Amino acid sequence: MDPVGHRAYRTDLCRTSCVRLGDITETQCPQIWESIERLTGRPTLAICPMNARNAVGSASLFIPDPWTPTTVTGPRFLQRIAGVLSRVVNNNSSGKIAASDYLMLAVGMLRYGSPARWLETLRLALGSRGRGWRKAIVLDRFLTDMFIAETRKRQPAFASVFLNVAAHVQHHYLLSSSRIDGDNPDWYVPAGADPLLEVYHSYDQAVADIQRLLPDYRLIIATGLHQDPCPKPVYYWRPREHARFLQRLGLVDVKVGPRMARDFVIECADAASVQRAAERLRDIRIASGGNFFNVDERSRSLFVEIAHEGDITDADALVDGSGAIVVKRIKDHLSFVAIKNSIHNGIGYIIDTAESARPTSLDVRSVPLVELHARILDAFAETRPEVSEPVAALKATA
């Protein structure tokens, strides 16, 4: 086994093919979970890895993120939980979440959650009316508890969990933080609330629990980027029912899959159908001005984003290039998601307990994100037994 060879994995394929959520399912990009399975002969564990396909063996645990159409590996209970997570996240903005899904999440929280945290979780859940970010905090707390419990039970060679609530909060509520020079309207965020501090308090608890309950694991915390305050407000809108919405636009023989916020994917039968659908969407605009969609055309699919960034009134309609009305009262068919508060900055951060055990000797340096794969694989290299302990990766968005 050559540790240097780990760095020769095909980053070119990943960079060019995995631009959008869900793209990974159409590639053969080498991923860390199955790579470590092969290196160690031991199972791995993945909780909601972002834009990752399931390629692990039957002894491992793999619960995909809510936006990537790939299979679940794990017991029946966790397969049901994965379905609930996908529905809850993708239907959150419309408010159409079944009582049975809420009940299933409650059962999971009781099963995995620490009794010491139950009261605080209940407080956050009950206090989420008008403070929607708290529901996201509760969900990430559940993922953390599941990650800890299943890792302790299974003792995998490598375990990872992806937490998205900080990215969600910054993207939609950053300007309401007391640490930021900005503001949101009171109807959107109550005066005096600080969603950012709430989520980082939750992250502090999560990291403390991981360190306390998984003491034998090397811990890597990595963010892919960070976020800067948005210079102007941007409104996010999302179809209430994607398939019916497309039918109203004249797209009937297609399949549609929701992605984050205002994005969705349309799958077509052939290249000609893709071109027709793309032309139709590019022809549609909101009557008050401006194209309504951004369209990324693929060979058999379209990645579509609602491009309109302003408010929508009850009188607004969608029209085609000739000015003919396509959809009246467009607001009836859309859900308001959020007001964009931040923009992405490509600089991220990493903490690795194998390097930062002595705080006085922290090495501040640049680490390209594409090297994270090799960094983790090197921990299992036979030529470096001194760092061959199991690894837990907390992938957080900050």
C-alpha positions as CSV (number, residue, x, y, z in Angstrom):
1,M,0.0,0.0,0.0
2,D,1.4,3.3,-1.1
3,P,0.2,6.3,0.9
4,V,1.4,8.7,-1.8
5,G,-0.8,6.8,-4.3
6,H,-3.8,7.9,-2.4
7,R,-3.4,11.4,-3.7
8,A,-3.7,10.1,-7.3
9,Y,-7.4,9.5,-7.0
10,R,-9.5,10.9,-9.8
11,T,-10.3,14.4,-8.7
12,D,-10.6,15.5,-12.3
13,L,-13.8,13.3,-12.7
14,C,-15.3,14.6,-9.5
15,R,-14.6,18.2,-10.4
16,T,-16.1,18.1,-13.8
17,S,-19.1,15.8,-13.1
18,C,-20.3,16.6,-9.6
19,V,-21.4,20.2,-10.0
20,R,-24.9,19.8,-8.7
21,L,-26.6,17.9,-5.9
22,G,-27.3,14.4,-7.0
23,D,-24.7,14.4,-9.8
24,I,-22.6,11.9,-8.0
25,T,-25.0,9.1,-8.8
26,E,-24.0,9.4,-12.5
27,T,-20.3,9.0,-11.8
28,Q,-17.8,6.4,-10.5
29,C,-15.9,8.9,-8.3
30,P,-13.9,7.1,-5.6
31,Q,-15.4,7.9,-2.2
32,I,-13.8,7.7,1.2
33,W,-16.2,5.1,2.7
34,E,-15.8,2.3,0.3
35,S,-12.0,3.1,-0.1
36,I,-11.5,2.6,3.7
37,E,-13.6,-0.6,3.6
38,R,-11.1,-2.0,1.0
39,L,-8.1,-0.8,2.9
40,T,-9.1,-2.1,6.4
41,G,-11.6,-4.9,5.7
42,R,-13.8,-3.2,8.3
43,P,-17.2,-1.5,7.9
44,T,-17.7,2.3,7.7
45,L,-20.5,4.6,8.7
46,A,-22.0,7.6,6.9
47,I,-24.9,9.8,8.1
48,C,-26.2,12.1,5.4
49,P,-22.9,12.7,3.4
50,M,-23.6,15.5,1.0
51,N,-23.8,14.6,-2.7
52,A,-22.5,11.0,-2.1
53,R,-23.7,7.8,-3.7
54,N,-24.0,4.5,-1.7
55,A,-21.2,2.1,-2.8
56,V,-20.5,0.5,0.6
57,G,-20.8,-3.2,1.6
58,S,-23.7,-4.7,3.5
59,A,-21.9,-4.6,6.9
60,S,-21.6,-0.8,6.7
61,L,-24.2,1.9,7.4
62,F,-25.0,4.5,4.8
63,I,-27.9,7.0,5.1
64,P,-27.8,9.4,2.1
65,D,-28.5,13.1,2.2
66,P,-32.1,14.2,1.6
67,W,-31.4,15.4,-2.0
68,T,-29.3,12.5,-3.5
69,P,-31.3,9.6,-5.0
70,T,-29.2,6.6,-3.8
71,T,-29.9,3.6,-1.7
72,V,-29.8,3.1,2.1
73,T,-27.6,0.5,3.7
74,G,-28.7,-0.4,7.2
75,P,-31.5,-2.0,9.3
76,R,-35.2,-1.4,8.4
77,F,-35.7,1.2,11.1
78,L,-32.9,3.4,9.7
79,Q,-34.2,2.9,6.2
80,R,-37.5,4.3,7.4
81,I,-35.7,7.2,9.1
82,A,-33.9,8.0,5.9
83,G,-37.2,8.3,4.0
84,V,-38.6,10.5,6.8
85,L,-35.5,12.8,6.6
86,S,-35.9,13.2,2.9
87,R,-39.6,14.1,3.1
88,V,-39.2,16.4,6.0
89,V,-36.3,18.4,4.5
90,N,-37.8,18.6,1.0
91,N,-41.4,19.5,2.2
92,N,-40.4,21.9,5.0
93,S,-41.1,25.1,3.1
94,S,-44.6,24.0,2.0
95,G,-45.5,22.8,5.5
96,K,-46.9,19.5,4.1
97,I,-45.3,17.1,6.6
98,A,-47.3,14.0,7.6
99,A,-48.0,13.4,11.3
100,S,-46.6,9.9,10.9
101,D,-43.2,11.4,9.8
102,Y,-43.1,13.6,12.9
103,L,-44.0,10.6,15.0
104,M,-41.2,8.6,13.4
105,L,-38.7,11.4,14.1
106,A,-39.9,11.5,17.8
107,V,-39.3,7.8,18.1
108,G,-35.8,8.2,16.7
109,M,-35.0,11.0,19.0
110,L,-36.1,9.0,22.0
111,R,-34.1,6.0,20.8
112,Y,-30.9,7.9,20.1
113,G,-31.0,11.1,22.1
114,S,-29.4,11.6,25.5
115,P,-31.9,12.1,28.3
116,A,-29.8,15.0,29.4
117,R,-30.7,16.8,26.1
118,W,-34.4,15.8,25.8
119,L,-35.6,18.9,27.7
120,E,-33.6,21.3,25.6
121,T,-34.7,19.5,22.4
122,L,-38.3,19.8,23.5
123,R,-37.9,23.5,24.3
124,L,-36.4,24.1,20.8
125,A,-39.2,22.2,19.1
126,L,-42.0,23.9,21.0
127,G,-40.3,27.3,20.5
128,S,-39.9,26.9,16.7
129,R,-43.1,28.8,15.7
130,G,-41.9,31.9,14.0
131,R,-38.3,30.7,14.5
132,G,-38.0,28.1,11.8
133,W,-34.3,27.7,12.2
134,R,-34.9,25.8,15.5
135,K,-36.5,22.9,13.6
136,A,-33.2,22.6,11.6
137,I,-31.2,22.7,14.8
138,V,-33.4,19.9,16.3
139,L,-32.9,17.8,13.1
140,D,-29.1,18.2,13.1
141,R,-29.0,17.3,16.8
142,F,-30.9,14.1,16.0
143,L,-28.3,13.3,13.3
144,T,-25.5,13.9,15.8
145,D,-27.1,11.6,18.4
146,M,-27.7,8.9,15.7
147,F,-24.1,9.2,14.6
148,I,-22.7,8.8,18.1
149,A,-25.0,5.9,19.1
150,E,-24.4,3.9,15.9
151,T,-20.7,4.6,16.0
152,R,-20.4,3.3,19.6
153,K,-22.5,0.3,18.7
154,R,-20.8,-0.7,15.4
155,Q,-17.2,0.6,16.0
156,P,-16.5,1.3,12.3
157,A,-13.1,2.0,11.0
158,F,-14.4,5.4,9.7
159,A,-17.5,7.3,10.6
160,S,-18.8,10.6,9.2
161,V,-21.8,12.9,9.7
162,F,-22.7,15.9,7.6
163,L,-24.4,18.8,9.5
164,N,-26.0,21.5,7.4
165,V,-27.8,23.7,9.9
166,A,-25.1,26.3,10.2
167,A,-25.0,26.8,6.5
168,H,-28.8,27.0,6.4
169,V,-28.9,29.5,9.2
170,Q,-26.2,31.7,7.7
171,H,-27.7,31.6,4.3
172,H,-31.1,32.6,5.5
173,Y,-30.6,34.4,8.9
174,L,-27.0,35.7,9.0
175,L,-28.1,39.4,9.0
176,S,-30.0,38.9,12.3
177,S,-26.9,38.0,14.2
178,S,-25.6,40.4,16.8
179,R,-22.2,39.8,15.4
180,I,-23.1,41.1,11.9
181,D,-23.8,44.6,10.7
182,G,-27.2,44.0,9.1
183,D,-30.9,43.2,9.8
184,N,-33.9,41.3,8.7
185,P,-37.6,42.5,8.9
186,D,-39.3,41.6,12.1
187,W,-42.0,39.5,10.3
188,Y,-39.1,37.3,9.2
189,V,-37.0,37.1,12.3
190,P,-38.3,38.3,15.7
191,A,-36.5,41.3,17.1
192,G,-33.7,40.3,19.5
193,A,-33.4,36.7,18.2
194,D,-29.9,35.5,17.1
195,P,-30.2,32.3,15.1
196,L,-26.5,32.1,14.5
197,L,-25.5,32.0,18.2
198,E,-28.2,29.4,18.8
199,V,-26.8,27.1,16.1
200,Y,-23.2,27.5,17.3
201,H,-24.3,26.7,20.8
202,S,-25.8,23.5,19.5
203,Y,-22.6,22.7,17.6
204,D,-20.6,23.2,20.8
205,Q,-22.7,20.6,22.5
206,A,-22.4,18.2,19.6
207,V,-18.6,18.4,19.5
208,A,-18.4,18.0,23.3
209,D,-20.6,14.9,23.1
210,I,-18.6,13.4,20.3
211,Q,-15.4,13.9,22.2
212,R,-16.8,12.5,25.4
213,L,-18.6,9.5,24.0
214,L,-16.1,8.6,21.2
215,P,-12.8,9.2,23.0
216,D,-10.8,6.6,21.0
217,Y,-11.5,8.3,17.6
218,R,-9.4,10.8,15.8
219,L,-11.7,13.7,15.1
220,I,-11.6,15.7,11.9
221,I,-13.9,18.7,11.6
222,A,-14.0,20.3,8.2
223,T,-16.0,23.0,6.5
224,G,-16.0,23.3,2.7
225,L,-16.3,27.1,2.8
226,H,-17.7,29.9,4.8
227,Q,-20.2,32.7,4.1
228,D,-20.2,36.5,3.9
229,P,-23.1,38.9,4.4
230,C,-25.3,39.4,1.3
231,P,-25.2,42.9,-0.1
232,K,-28.9,42.9,-0.9
233,P,-31.9,40.8,0.0
234,V,-32.8,37.9,-2.3
235,Y,-36.1,36.1,-2.0
236,Y,-36.2,32.3,-2.4
237,W,-39.3,30.6,-3.8
238,R,-40.0,26.9,-4.3
239,P,-42.8,25.1,-6.1
240,R,-45.4,23.7,-3.7
241,E,-45.9,20.6,-5.9
242,H,-43.2,20.3,-8.5
243,A,-44.9,17.9,-10.9
244,R,-48.2,19.8,-11.0
245,F,-46.3,23.1,-11.4
246,L,-44.5,21.7,-14.4
247,Q,-47.7,20.5,-15.9
248,R,-49.1,24.0,-15.7
249,L,-46.1,25.1,-17.7
250,G,-46.8,22.5,-20.4
251,L,-44.1,19.9,-19.3
252,V,-46.1,16.7,-18.9
253,D,-43.8,13.8,-20.0
254,V,-41.0,14.5,-17.5
255,K,-39.9,13.4,-14.1
256,V,-39.0,16.0,-11.5
257,G,-36.9,15.7,-8.3
258,P,-36.6,18.5,-5.8
259,R,-33.2,19.7,-4.5
260,M,-32.2,22.4,-2.0
261,A,-34.4,25.5,-1.7
262,R,-35.3,26.8,-5.2
263,D,-33.6,24.1,-7.2
264,F,-35.0,21.0,-8.9
265,V,-34.0,18.4,-11.5
266,I,-36.1,17.5,-14.6
267,E,-35.4,14.1,-16.2
268,C,-36.4,13.6,-19.9
269,A,-36.8,10.7,-22.2
270,D,-34.1,11.8,-24.7
271,A,-32.0,14.7,-25.8
272,A,-34.7,16.2,-28.0
273,S,-37.1,16.3,-25.0
274,V,-34.4,18.0,-23.0
275,Q,-34.0,20.7,-25.6
276,R,-37.7,21.3,-25.8
277,A,-38.1,21.5,-22.1
278,A,-35.1,23.9,-21.8
279,E,-36.5,26.1,-24.5
280,R,-39.9,26.2,-22.8
281,L,-38.5,27.2,-19.4
282,R,-36.2,29.8,-20.9
283,D,-39.1,31.4,-22.7
284,I,-41.1,31.9,-19.4
285,R,-40.8,35.1,-17.4
286,I,-42.7,36.8,-14.7
287,A,-45.0,39.5,-16.0
288,S,-43.4,42.2,-13.8
289,G,-40.1,41.6,-15.6
290,G,-37.2,39.1,-15.9
291,N,-36.7,35.4,-16.7
292,F,-38.2,33.2,-14.1
293,F,-35.8,30.2,-14.4
294,N,-32.1,29.5,-14.8
295,V,-31.6,26.3,-16.7
296,D,-28.5,24.1,-16.8
297,E,-28.9,21.7,-19.7
298,R,-27.6,18.1,-19.6
299,S,-27.8,15.2,-22.0
300,R,-30.9,13.7,-20.4
301,S,-31.8,16.1,-17.7
302,L,-32.1,19.8,-16.7
303,F,-31.0,21.4,-13.5
304,V,-33.4,24.2,-12.9
305,E,-33.3,27.1,-10.5
306,I,-36.1,29.7,-9.9
307,A,-34.2,32.8,-10.8
308,H,-36.6,35.4,-9.7
309,E,-35.1,37.1,-6.6
310,G,-37.7,39.6,-5.6
311,D,-41.0,39.5,-3.7
312,I,-44.1,38.1,-5.6
313,T,-47.5,39.7,-5.2
314,D,-50.9,38.1,-5.5
315,A,-51.3,39.7,-8.9
316,D,-48.1,38.4,-10.4
317,A,-48.4,35.9,-13.3
318,L,-46.0,33.9,-15.5
319,V,-46.1,34.7,-19.3
320,D,-44.3,33.3,-22.3
321,G,-42.3,35.1,-24.9
322,S,-45.4,36.3,-26.7
323,G,-46.8,37.8,-23.5
324,A,-49.5,35.1,-23.2
325,I,-50.3,34.2,-19.6
326,V,-49.1,30.7,-18.7
327,V,-49.9,30.7,-15.0
328,K,-52.2,33.2,-13.2
329,R,-51.5,34.1,-9.6
330,I,-48.1,32.4,-9.5
331,K,-47.9,33.0,-5.8
332,D,-50.6,30.3,-5.2
333,H,-48.3,27.7,-6.6
334,L,-45.1,28.7,-4.8
335,S,-43.9,28.5,-1.2
336,F,-41.7,31.3,0.3
337,V,-38.5,29.7,1.5
338,A,-36.4,32.4,2.9
339,I,-34.6,35.7,2.3
340,K,-31.0,35.1,1.2
341,N,-28.7,36.7,3.8
342,S,-25.2,35.5,2.7
343,I,-23.0,34.5,-0.2
344,H,-20.5,31.7,-0.4
345,N,-16.8,32.3,0.2
346,G,-14.5,29.4,-1.0
347,I,-12.3,29.5,2.1
348,G,-13.1,26.8,4.7
349,Y,-11.6,25.6,7.9
350,I,-10.3,22.3,9.3
351,I,-9.5,20.9,12.8
352,D,-7.7,17.6,13.1
353,T,-7.1,16.2,16.6
354,A,-4.1,14.3,15.3
355,E,-2.4,17.7,14.5
356,S,-3.9,19.9,17.2
357,A,-3.4,17.9,20.3
358,R,-1.0,20.6,21.5
359,P,-2.7,24.0,21.0
360,T,0.5,25.9,21.3
361,S,1.9,24.2,18.2
362,L,-1.1,24.7,15.8
363,D,0.0,24.8,12.2
364,V,-1.9,27.4,10.3
365,R,-1.6,26.6,6.6
366,S,-3.6,26.1,3.5
367,V,-5.2,22.7,2.9
368,P,-7.0,22.2,-0.5
369,L,-10.4,20.6,0.0
370,V,-9.5,17.9,-2.5
371,E,-6.7,16.7,-0.3
372,L,-9.2,15.8,2.5
373,H,-9.7,12.4,0.9
374,A,-6.0,11.6,0.9
375,R,-5.6,13.0,4.5
376,I,-8.2,10.5,5.8
377,L,-6.8,7.6,3.8
378,D,-3.3,8.2,5.1
379,A,-4.6,7.7,8.6
380,F,-5.2,4.0,7.7
381,A,-1.9,3.5,5.8
382,E,0.1,0.5,7.1
383,T,3.3,2.6,6.8
384,R,1.9,5.0,9.5
385,P,0.7,2.8,12.3
386,E,1.0,5.6,14.9
387,V,-2.1,7.3,13.4
388,S,-4.0,4.1,12.5
389,E,-6.7,4.7,15.1
390,P,-10.3,4.9,13.9
391,V,-11.4,8.2,12.5
392,A,-14.6,10.2,13.0
393,A,-15.3,13.0,10.6
394,L,-17.7,15.8,11.4
395,K,-18.4,17.7,8.2
396,A,-20.1,20.9,9.2
397,T,-21.1,23.9,7.2
398,A,-20.0,27.2,8.7
